[in-house]
Amino acid sequence: MIVDFRFGLPLALICACAIASAQDQGKEPQTVLPPVTATAMRDPVEKSYRKMIGGVELFEKMRSLAPQASLRFKLLPRRRDTDMEGIALEILGDTVAIPVPVAADKTFTLERHQKALDEDAAVTPNRRSRSMTWRTEIRTPGLPPNTRRLGDLRLECLVGLESDLISNMRPLFGWIIRFLVGGSDYCNRLQPQYLFFAERPLFGVTLVAGERRETLPVDRLYGGASADPTFKDDLPYCDCEVLLDRTYFLPLGDRSWPHDTLVVFEYMDDGDALAPK
């Protein structure tokens, strides 16, 4: 979970302290915050440019997991009313403002800009916090339809955590988990709770390596909702909130599955195409 306290807890504490101090002196509370214009984007969903470039560098270092693949970042909706069209994305620092083109499939790449790194710039879309989520997209070309490659997805996990893109836990636990979960260590666990998103609502996911086939159990789909009776209470804190039926977990750390293992998707609407007319 990525928790940004800059606009939450510290702001509340500053206000509370200012009011208490004024009351102690028998005076009216003083305004200590600058005015906010009506047109300002108060709470943009932004990410650290330094960390995302760190993810790009990690991708280059670990290309052996996906030697033919390319890296892109992807934007996904978190709320049903999120408008995913016309997203303007910029790298914003103290003095830099660099536009980042977003493709029709909501993916983009990042180039290295030293001044933006020096200024600890943010990658900022014109959308509010928790309106979208972010993922890496690492794809080997030429795969059969409805499939992904396990090595690509292993690298997606590593680069995603290095880039600090994930936000899928309650605020307090999410803040703590960032100190407890190391990127490579976490992605190398047998069953990490790293959410992947398919293109469409899923019916099933099967791993295929040569003659070996294994279908993921239902508790590895849909955000693990079937295994957690309290899941509905946590759903507003999950970045799968509106894409729950597209999510799945993988046994990333199980090395009995080679990197070339195919992850084969069966979609809900596949049955519609096969149904008798």
Phi and psi in degrees as GROMACS dihedral restraints (atoms count N, CA, C in turn):
[ dihedral_restraints ]
;  ai    aj    ak    al  type     phi  dphi    fc
    3     4     5     6     1  -100.0    20    10
    4     5     6     7     1   116.5    20    10
    6     7     8     9     1  -116.2    20    10
    7     8     9    10     1   122.9    20    10
    9    10    11    12     1  -107.6    20    10
   10    11    12    13     1   104.1    20    10
   12    13    14    15     1   -86.3    20    10
   13    14    15    16     1     1.2    20    10
   15    16    17    18     1   -62.6    20    10
   16    17    18    19     1   -32.5    20    10
   18    19    20    21     1  -108.6    20    10
   19    20    21    22     1     6.9    20    10
   21    22    23    24     1  -115.3    20    10
   22    23    24    25     1   -96.2    20    10
   24    25    26    27     1   -59.2    20    10
   25    26    27    28     1   -50.1    20    10
   27    28    29    30     1   -58.5    20    10
   28    29    30    31     1   -39.7    20    10
   30    31    32    33     1   -61.9    20    10
   31    32    33    34     1   -43.7    20    10
   33    34    35    36     1   -64.2    20    10
   34    35    36    37     1   -40.7    20    10
   36    37    38    39     1   -65.9    20    10
   37    38    39    40     1   -40.4    20    10
   39    40    41    42     1   -60.7    20    10
   40    41    42    43     1   -46.3    20    10
   42    43    44    45     1   -62.8    20    10
   43    44    45    46     1   -45.3    20    10
   45    46    47    48     1   -62.3    20    10
   46    47    48    49     1   -43.0    20    10
   48    49    50    51     1   -65.9    20    10
   49    50    51    52     1   -39.2    20    10
   51    52    53    54     1   -64.4    20    10
   52    53    54    55     1   -42.4    20    10
   54    55    56    57     1   -65.9    20    10
   55    56    57    58     1   -45.6    20    10
   57    58    59    60     1   -61.9    20    10
   58    59    60    61     1   -41.0    20    10
   60    61    62    63     1   -63.7    20    10
   61    62    63    64     1   -41.7    20    10
   63    64    65    66     1   -67.1    20    10
   64    65    66    67     1   -40.5    20    10
   66    67    68    69     1   -65.3    20    10
   67    68    69    70     1   -38.1    20    10
   69    70    71    72     1   -60.8    20    10
   70    71    72    73     1   -30.4    20    10
   72    73    74    75     1   -93.4    20    10
   73    74    75    76     1     5.1    20    10
   75    76    77    78     1    69.8    20    10
   76    77    78    79     1    24.6    20    10
   78    79    80    81     1  -114.8    20    10
   79    80    81    82     1   164.5    20    10
   81    82    83    84     1   -70.6    20    10
   82    83    84    85     1   143.7    20    10
   84    85    86    87     1   -57.0    20    10
   85    86    87    88     1   139.5    20    10
   87    88    89    90     1   -98.9    20    10
   88    89    90    91     1   144.1    20    10
   90    91    92    93     1   -74.6    20    10
   91    92    93    94     1   122.8    20    10
   93    94    95    96     1  -112.5    20    10
   94    95    96    97     1    -3.0    20    10
   96    97    98    99     1  -109.5    20    10
   97    98    99   100     1   144.6    20    10
   99   100   101   102     1   -68.9    20    10
  100   101   102   103     1   152.5    20    10
  102   103   104   105     1   -66.2    20    10
  103   104   105   106     1   152.4    20    10
  105   106   107   108     1  -111.6    20    10
  106   107   108   109     1   125.8    20    10
  108   109   110   111     1   -71.6    20    10
  109   110   111   112     1   153.1    20    10
  111   112   113   114     1   -65.4    20    10
  112   113   114   115     1   -25.1    20    10
  114   115   116   117     1   -91.4    20    10
  115   116   117   118     1    -3.4    20    10
  117   118   119   120     1   -71.1    20    10
  118   119   120   121     1   143.6    20    10
  120   121   122   123     1   -84.4    20    10
  121   122   123   124     1    97.3    20    10
  123   124   125   126     1   -66.7    20    10
  124   125   126   127     1   -40.8    20    10
  126   127   128   129     1  -133.6    20    10
  127   128   129   130     1    65.8    20    10
  129   130   131   132     1   -67.5    20    10
  130   131   132   133     1   148.7    20    10
  132   133   134   135     1   -86.1    20    10
  133   134   135   136     1    98.5    20    10
  135   136   137   138     1  -122.5    20    10
  136   137   138   139     1   161.0    20    10
  138   139   140   141     1  -129.6    20    10
  139   140   141   142     1   160.1    20    10
  141   142   143   144     1   -74.8    20    10
  142   143   144   145     1   123.8    20    10
  144   145   146   147     1   -63.7    20    10
  145   146   147   148     1   -40.8    20    10
  147   148   149   150     1   -57.8    20    10
  148   149   150   151     1   -45.6    20    10
  150   151   152   153     1   -69.2    20    10
  151   152   153   154     1   -36.9    20    10
  153   154   155   156     1   -69.0    20    10
  154   155   156   157     1   -37.2    20    10
  156   157   158   159     1   -67.1    20    10
  157   158   159   160     1   -34.2    20    10
  159   160   161   162     1   -59.2    20    10
  160   161   162   163     1   -37.7    20    10
  162   163   164   165     1   -65.1    20    10
  163   164   165   166     1   -40.1    20    10
  165   166   167   168     1   -61.0    20    10
  166   167   168   169     1   -42.9    20    10
  168   169   170   171     1   -66.1    20    10
  169   170   171   172     1   -38.9    20    10
  171   172   173   174     1   -65.0    20    10
  172   173   174   175     1   -39.0    20    10
  174   175   176   177     1   -56.9    20    10
  175   176   177   178     1   -44.3    20    10
  177   178   179   180     1   -66.2    20    10
  178   179   180   181     1   -36.5    20    10
  180   181   182   183     1   -69.8    20    10
  181   182   183   184     1   -29.9    20    10
  183   184   185   186     1  -113.3    20    10
  184   185   186   187     1    31.1    20    10
  186   187   188   189     1   -60.9    20    10
  187   188   189   190     1   -18.6    20    10
  189   190   191   192     1   -62.7    20    10
  190   191   192   193     1   -23.2    20    10
  192   193   194   195     1   -71.0    20    10
  193   194   195   196     1   -29.3    20    10
  195   196   197   198     1  -147.2    20    10
  196   197   198   199     1    70.3    20    10
  198   199   200   201     1   -64.3    20    10
  199   200   201   202     1   -24.2    20    10
  201   202   203   204     1  -101.5    20    10
  202   203   204   205     1     0.2    20    10
  204   205   206   207     1   -90.0    20    10
  205   206   207   208     1   163.8    20    10
  207   208   209   210     1  -119.6    20    10
  208   209   210   211     1   159.3    20    10
  210   211   212   213     1  -109.7    20    10
  211   212   213   214     1   131.1    20    10
  213   214   215   216     1  -135.2    20    10
  214   215   216   217     1   159.5    20    10
  216   217   218   219     1  -103.1    20    10
  217   218   219   220     1   151.2    20    10
  219   220   221   222     1  -133.2    20    10
  220   221   222   223     1   140.8    20    10
  222   223   224   225     1  -101.3    20    10
  223   224   225   226     1   136.6    20    10
  225   226   227   228     1  -133.3    20    10
  226   227   228   229     1   149.0    20    10
  228   229   230   231     1   -75.1    20    10
  229   230   231   232     1   146.7    20    10
  231   232   233   234     1  -108.3    20    10
  232   233   234   235     1   -20.2    20    10
  234   235   236   237     1  -126.6    20    10
  235   236   237   238     1   152.4    20    10
  237   238   239   240     1   -64.8    20    10
  238   239   240   241     1   -28.7    20    10
  240   241   242   243     1   -94.2    20    10
  241   242   243   244     1     8.5    20    10
  243   244   245   246     1   -70.2    20    10
  244   245   246   247     1   126.0    20    10
  246   247   248   249     1   -86.7    20    10
  247   248   249   250     1   111.3    20    10
  249   250   251   252     1   -93.0    20    10
  250   251   252   253     1     4.5    20    10
  252   253   254   255     1   -96.3    20    10
  253   254   255   256     1   147.5    20    10
  255   256   257   258     1    66.2    20    10
  256   257   258   259     1    31.9    20    10
  258   259   260   261     1   -72.4    20    10
  259   260   261   262     1   127.1    20    10
  261   262   263   264     1  -102.0    20    10
  262   263   264   265     1   124.0    20    10
  264   265   266   267     1  -119.8    20    10
  265   266   267   268     1   133.2    20    10
  267   268   269   270     1  -137.6    20    10
  268   269   270   271     1   152.2    20    10
  270   271   272   273     1   -95.3    20    10
  271   272   273   274     1   113.2    20    10
  273   274   275   276     1  -117.2    20    10
  274   275   276   277     1   124.9    20    10
  276   277   278   279     1  -126.2    20    10
  277   278   279   280     1  -162.0    20    10
  279   280   281   282     1   -64.7    20    10
  280   281   282   283     1   -38.5    20    10
  282   283   284   285     1  -126.9    20    10
  283   284   285   286     1    -9.2    20    10
  285   286   287   288     1  -102.6    20    10
  286   287   288   289     1   145.5    20    10
  288   289   290   291     1  -146.1    20    10
  289   290   291   292     1    99.6    20    10
  291   292   293   294     1  -114.3    20    10
  292   293   294   295     1   114.4    20    10
  294   295   296   297     1   -67.3    20    10
  295   296   297   298     1   144.2    20    10
  297   298   299   300     1  -120.7    20    10
  298   299   300   301     1   114.4    20    10
  300   301   302   303     1   -64.8    20    10
  301   302   303   304     1   136.3    20    10
  303   304   305   306     1  -110.9    20    10
  304   305   306   307     1   123.3    20    10
  306   307   308   309     1   -72.9    20    10
  307   308   309   310     1   169.3    20    10
  309   310   311   312     1   -60.9    20    10
  310   311   312   313     1   -28.7    20    10
  312   313   314   315     1   -87.5    20    10
  313   314   315   316     1    13.3    20    10
  315   316   317   318     1    67.8    20    10
  316   317   318   319     1    28.4    20    10
  318   319   320   321     1  -109.4    20    10
  319   320   321   322     1   160.7    20    10
  321   322   323   324     1  -157.5    20    10
  322   323   324   325     1   164.7    20    10
  324   325   326   327     1  -118.2    20    10
  325   326   327   328     1   162.0    20    10
  327   328   329   330     1  -123.9    20    10
  328   329   330   331     1   132.6    20    10
  330   331   332   333     1   -99.3    20    10
  331   332   333   334     1   157.7    20    10
  333   334   335   336     1   -83.4    20    10
  334   335   336   337     1   125.2    20    10
  336   337   338   339     1  -125.7    20    10
  337   338   339   340     1   112.6    20    10
  339   340   341   342     1   -61.4    20    10
  340   341   342   343     1   -39.1    20    10
  342   343   344   345     1   -64.8    20    10
  343   344   345   346     1   -38.3    20    10
  345   346   347   348     1   -65.6    20    10
  346   347   348   349     1   -37.0    20    10
  348   349   350   351     1   -65.8    20    10
  349   350   351   352     1   -43.7    20    10
  351   352   353   354     1   -61.5    20    10
  352   353   354   355     1   -34.1    20    10
  354   355   356   357     1   -91.1    20    10
  355   356   357   358     1     6.3    20    10
  357   358   359   360     1    50.3    20    10
  358   359   360   361     1    52.6    20    10
  360   361   362   363     1   -67.4    20    10
  361   362   363   364     1   164.2    20    10
  363   364   365   366     1  -114.8    20    10
  364   365   366   367     1   147.6    20    10
  366   367   368   369     1   -92.7    20    10
  367   368   369   370     1   110.7    20    10
  369   370   371   372     1  -123.9    20    10
  370   371   372   373     1   118.7    20    10
  372   373   374   375     1   -93.3    20    10
  373   374   375   376     1   163.3    20    10
  375   376   377   378     1   -86.1    20    10
  376   377   378   379     1    57.3    20    10
  378   379   380   381     1  -139.3    20    10
  379   380   381   382     1   154.4    20    10
  381   382   383   384     1   -83.1    20    10
  382   383   384   385     1   161.9    20    10
  384   385   386   387     1   -55.9    20    10
  385   386   387   388     1   141.3    20    10
  387   388   389   390     1    66.1    20    10
  388   389   390   391     1    11.6    20    10
  390   391   392   393     1   -86.9    20    10
  391   392   393   394     1   -22.4    20    10
  393   394   395   396     1  -139.3    20    10
  394   395   396   397     1   164.9    20    10
  396   397   398   399     1  -128.1    20    10
  397   398   399   400     1   169.5    20    10
  399   400   401   402     1  -127.2    20    10
  400   401   402   403     1   146.5    20    10
  402   403   404   405     1  -144.4    20    10
  403   404   405   406     1   162.3    20    10
  405   406   407   408     1   -88.8    20    10
  406   407   408   409     1   153.7    20    10
  408   409   410   411     1  -132.9    20    10
  409   410   411   412     1   110.8    20    10
  411   412   413   414     1  -120.4    20    10
  412   413   414   415     1   113.7    20    10
  414   415   416   417     1  -130.0    20    10
  415   416   417   418     1   128.1    20    10
  417   418   419   420     1   -82.4    20    10
  418   419   420   421     1   127.0    20    10
  420   421   422   423     1   -70.9    20    10
  421   422   423   424     1   158.3    20    10
  423   424   425   426     1    82.0    20    10
  424   425   426   427     1    11.6    20    10
  426   427   428   429     1   -75.8    20    10
  427   428   429   430     1   156.3    20    10
  429   430   431   432     1   -60.1    20    10
  430   431   432   433     1   157.7    20    10
  432   433   434   435     1   -57.6    20    10
  433   434   435   436     1   148.9    20    10
  435   436   437   438     1    61.3    20    10
  436   437   438   439     1    31.8    20    10
  438   439   440   441     1  -134.4    20    10
  439   440   441   442     1   154.8    20    10
  441   442   443   444     1  -129.0    20    10
  442   443   444   445     1   167.1    20    10
  444   445   446   447     1  -105.4    20    10
  445   446   447   448     1   133.1    20    10
  447   448   449   450     1   -62.1    20    10
  448   449   450   451     1   -39.8    20    10
  450   451   452   453     1   -60.5    20    10
  451   452   453   454     1   -38.1    20    10
  453   454   455   456     1   -60.5    20    10
  454   455   456   457     1   -43.8    20    10
  456   457   458   459     1   -72.6    20    10
  457   458   459   460     1   -33.1    20    10
  459   460   461   462     1   -60.3    20    10
  460   461   462   463     1   -43.0    20    10
  462   463   464   465     1   -70.5    20    10
  463   464   465   466     1   -32.5    20    10
  465   466   467   468     1   -58.1    20    10
  466   467   468   469     1   -43.6    20    10
  468   469   470   471     1   -61.2    20    10
  469   470   471   472     1   -49.5    20    10
  471   472   473   474     1   -59.9    20    10
  472   473   474   475     1   -47.2    20    10
  474   475   476   477     1   -71.4    20    10
  475   476   477   478     1   -36.5    20    10
  477   478   479   480     1   -62.4    20    10
  478   479   480   481     1   -43.3    20    10
  480   481   482   483     1   -70.9    20    10
  481   482   483   484     1   -39.1    20    10
  483   484   485   486     1   -61.9    20    10
  484   485   486   487     1   -34.6    20    10
  486   487   488   489     1   -82.6    20    10
  487   488   489   490     1    -7.4    20    10
  489   490   491   492     1    61.6    20    10
  490   491   492   493     1    50.2    20    10
  492   493   494   495     1   -97.3    20    10
  493   494   495   496     1   -13.4    20    10
  495   496   497   498     1   -87.3    20    10
  496   497   498   499     1   141.1    20    10
  498   499   500   501     1  -149.5    20    10
  499   500   501   502     1    77.2    20    10
  501   502   503   504     1  -137.1    20    10
  502   503   504   505     1    36.5    20    10
  504   505   506   507     1  -140.6    20    10
  505   506   507   508     1   165.6    20    10
  507   508   509   510     1   -55.7    20    10
  508   509   510   511     1   148.6    20    10
  510   511   512   513     1   -52.6    20    10
  511   512   513   514     1   -49.8    20    10
  513   514   515   516     1   -64.6    20    10
  514   515   516   517     1   -48.4    20    10
  516   517   518   519     1   -66.0    20    10
  517   518   519   520     1   -34.3    20    10
  519   520   521   522     1   -64.8    20    10
  520   521   522   523     1   -39.4    20    10
  522   523   524   525     1   -63.3    20    10
  523   524   525   526     1   -40.7    20    10
  525   526   527   528     1   -69.9    20    10
  526   527   528   529     1   -40.4    20    10
  528   529   530   531     1   -63.7    20    10
  529   530   531   532     1   -26.8    20    10
  531   532   533   534     1   -65.6    20    10
  532   533   534   535     1   -24.4    20    10
  534   535   536   537     1   -89.9    20    10
  535   536   537   538     1   -17.0    20    10
  537   538   539   540     1   -97.9    20    10
  538   539   540   541     1   -23.3    20    10
  540   541   542   543     1  -107.1    20    10
  541   542   543   544     1   115.9    20    10
  543   544   545   546     1   -88.2    20    10
  544   545   546   547     1   141.2    20    10
  546   547   548   549     1   -53.9    20    10
  547   548   549   550     1   -62.7    20    10
  549   550   551   552     1   -66.5    20    10
  550   551   552   553     1   -39.7    20    10
  552   553   554   555     1   -62.0    20    10
  553   554   555   556     1   -43.9    20    10
  555   556   557   558     1   -65.5    20    10
  556   557   558   559     1   -44.7    20    10
  558   559   560   561     1   -68.7    20    10
  559   560   561   562     1   -17.9    20    10
  561   562   563   564     1   -92.0    20    10
  562   563   564   565     1     2.4    20    10
  564   565   566   567     1   -70.0    20    10
  565   566   567   568     1   156.3    20    10
  567   568   569   570     1   -61.4    20    10
  568   569   570   571     1   -43.4    20    10
  570   571   572   573     1  -133.4    20    10
  571   572   573   574     1    66.7    20    10
  573   574   575   576     1   -68.4    20    10
  574   575   576   577     1   148.3    20    10
  576   577   578   579     1   -88.5    20    10
  577   578   579   580     1    53.4    20    10
  579   580   581   582     1   -96.6    20    10
  580   581   582   583     1   118.5    20    10
  582   583   584   585     1   -80.0    20    10
  583   584   585   586     1   125.9    20    10
  585   586   587   588     1  -104.6    20    10
  586   587   588   589     1   153.7    20    10
  588   589   590   591     1  -119.7    20    10
  589   590   591   592     1   126.1    20    10
  591   592   593   594     1   -83.2    20    10
  592   593   594   595     1   173.1    20    10
  594   595   596   597     1   -74.5    20    10
  595   596   597   598     1   -29.5    20    10
  597   598   599   600     1  -141.8    20    10
  598   599   600   601     1   168.6    20    10
  600   601   602   603     1   -56.0    20    10
  601   602   603   604     1   135.3    20    10
  603   604   605   606     1   -95.7    20    10
  604   605   606   607     1   143.5    20    10
  606   607   608   609     1  -102.2    20    10
  607   608   609   610     1   -37.7    20    10
  609   610   611   612     1  -165.6    20    10
  610   611   612   613     1   159.5    20    10
  612   613   614   615     1  -133.2    20    10
  613   614   615   616     1   129.9    20    10
  615   616   617   618     1  -126.2    20    10
  616   617   618   619     1   134.4    20    10
  618   619   620   621     1   -90.3    20    10
  619   620   621   622     1   134.4    20    10
  621   622   623   624     1  -133.2    20    10
  622   623   624   625     1   121.4    20    10
  624   625   626   627     1  -136.6    20    10
  625   626   627   628     1   100.6    20    10
  627   628   629   630     1    63.5    20    10
  628   629   630   631     1  -124.1    20    10
  630   631   632   633     1   -85.8    20    10
  631   632   633   634     1    -8.3    20    10
  633   634   635   636     1   -85.5    20    10
  634   635   636   637     1   130.8    20    10
  636   637   638   639     1  -134.4    20    10
  637   638   639   640     1   140.0    20    10
  639   640   641   642     1  -149.2    20    10
  640   641   642   643     1   122.8    20    10
  642   643   644   645     1   -88.3    20    10
  643   644   645   646     1   132.9    20    10
  645   646   647   648     1   -64.7    20    10
  646   647   648   649     1   138.0    20    10
  648   649   650   651     1   -66.6    20    10
  649   650   651   652     1   159.4    20    10
  651   652   653   654     1   -63.1    20    10
  652   653   654   655     1   -25.8    20    10
  654   655   656   657     1   -75.7    20    10
  655   656   657   658     1    -2.0    20    10
  657   658   659   660     1   -99.8    20    10
  658   659   660   661     1     4.3    20    10
  660   661   662   663     1  -113.4    20    10
  661   662   663   664     1   166.9    20    10
  663   664   665   666     1    55.6    20    10
  664   665   666   667     1    40.3    20    10
  666   667   668   669     1    66.1    20    10
  667   668   669   670     1    15.8    20    10
  669   670   671   672     1    72.7    20    10
  670   671   672   673     1    21.0    20    10
  672   673   674   675     1   -60.7    20    10
  673   674   675   676     1   -34.4    20    10
  675   676   677   678     1   -68.5    20    10
  676   677   678   679     1   -20.4    20    10
  678   679   680   681     1   -98.5    20    10
  679   680   681   682     1     0.4    20    10
  681   682   683   684     1  -133.0    20    10
  682   683   684   685     1   104.2    20    10
  684   685   686   687     1   -66.0    20    10
  685   686   687   688     1   -17.0    20    10
  687   688   689   690     1   -98.3    20    10
  688   689   690   691     1     9.8    20    10
  690   691   692   693     1   -59.1    20    10
  691   692   693   694     1   -38.0    20    10
  693   694   695   696     1   -61.6    20    10
  694   695   696   697     1   -28.4    20    10
  696   697   698   699     1   -73.0    20    10
  697   698   699   700     1   -28.2    20    10
  699   700   701   702     1   -89.5    20    10
  700   701   702   703     1   -13.0    20    10
  702   703   704   705     1   -56.4    20    10
  703   704   705   706     1   -39.3    20    10
  705   706   707   708     1   -62.0    20    10
  706   707   708   709     1   -18.4    20    10
  708   709   710   711     1   -95.7    20    10
  709   710   711   712     1     0.0    20    10
  711   712   713   714     1   -98.7    20    10
  712   713   714   715     1   138.4    20    10
  714   715   716   717     1   -77.7    20    10
  715   716   717   718     1     7.4    20    10
  717   718   719   720     1   -99.0    20    10
  718   719   720   721     1    12.5    20    10
  720   721   722   723     1   -49.1    20    10
  721   722   723   724     1   -45.0    20    10
  723   724   725   726     1  -107.5    20    10
  724   725   726   727     1     0.1    20    10
  726   727   728   729     1  -120.5    20    10
  727   728   729   730     1    26.7    20    10
  729   730   731   732     1   -56.2    20    10
  730   731   732   733     1   -39.2    20    10
  732   733   734   735     1   -75.0    20    10
  733   734   735   736     1     0.5    20    10
  735   736   737   738     1  -107.4    20    10
  736   737   738   739     1    -0.6    20    10
  738   739   740   741     1   -93.5    20    10
  739   740   741   742     1   152.4    20    10
  741   742   743   744     1  -157.0    20    10
  742   743   744   745     1   153.8    20    10
  744   745   746   747     1  -109.2    20    10
  745   746   747   748     1   154.8    20    10
  747   748   749   750     1  -129.4    20    10
  748   749   750   751     1   152.4    20    10
  750   751   752   753     1   -79.4    20    10
  751   752   753   754     1    69.2    20    10
  753   754   755   756     1   -59.8    20    10
  754   755   756   757     1   -35.9    20    10
  756   757   758   759     1   -87.3    20    10
  757   758   759   760     1    -0.3    20    10
  759   760   761   762     1   -82.8    20    10
  760   761   762   763     1    97.7    20    10
  762   763   764   765     1   -77.1    20    10
  763   764   765   766     1    -0.5    20    10
  765   766   767   768     1   -70.0    20    10
  766   767   768   769     1   -16.4    20    10
  768   769   770   771     1   -97.2    20    10
  769   770   771   772     1   113.9    20    10
  771   772   773   774     1   -69.7    20    10
  772   773   774   775     1   166.3    20    10
  774   775   776   777     1   -61.1    20    10
  775   776   777   778     1   -28.9    20    10
  777   778   779   780     1   -82.5    20    10
  778   779   780   781     1     3.8    20    10
  780   781   782   783     1   -55.3    20    10
  781   782   783   784     1   136.2    20    10
  783   784   785   786     1   -91.2    20    10
  784   785   786   787     1   135.5    20    10
  786   787   788   789     1  -102.2    20    10
  787   788   789   790     1   109.2    20    10
  789   790   791   792     1  -104.2    20    10
  790   791   792   793     1   127.6    20    10
  792   793   794   795     1  -102.0    20    10
  793   794   795   796     1   135.8    20    10
  795   796   797   798     1  -113.1    20    10
  796   797   798   799     1   119.6    20    10
  798   799   800   801     1   -94.6    20    10
  799   800   801   802     1   155.5    20    10
  801   802   803   804     1   -57.1    20    10
  802   803   804   805     1   -39.6    20    10
  804   805   806   807     1   -83.0    20    10
  805   806   807   808     1    -1.8    20    10
  807   808   809   810     1   -62.2    20    10
  808   809   810   811     1   -37.2    20    10
  810   811   812   813     1   -64.8    20    10
  811   812   813   814     1   -32.1    20    10
  813   814   815   816     1   -63.4    20    10
  814   815   816   817     1   -37.5    20    10
  816   817   818   819     1   -70.6    20    10
  817   818   819   820     1   -26.9    20    10
  819   820   821   822     1   -93.6    20    10
  820   821   822   823     1    -9.6    20    10
  822   823   824   825     1   -66.3    20    10
  823   824   825   826     1   145.9    20    10
  825   826   827   828     1   -64.3    20    10
  826   827   828   829     1   142.6    20    10
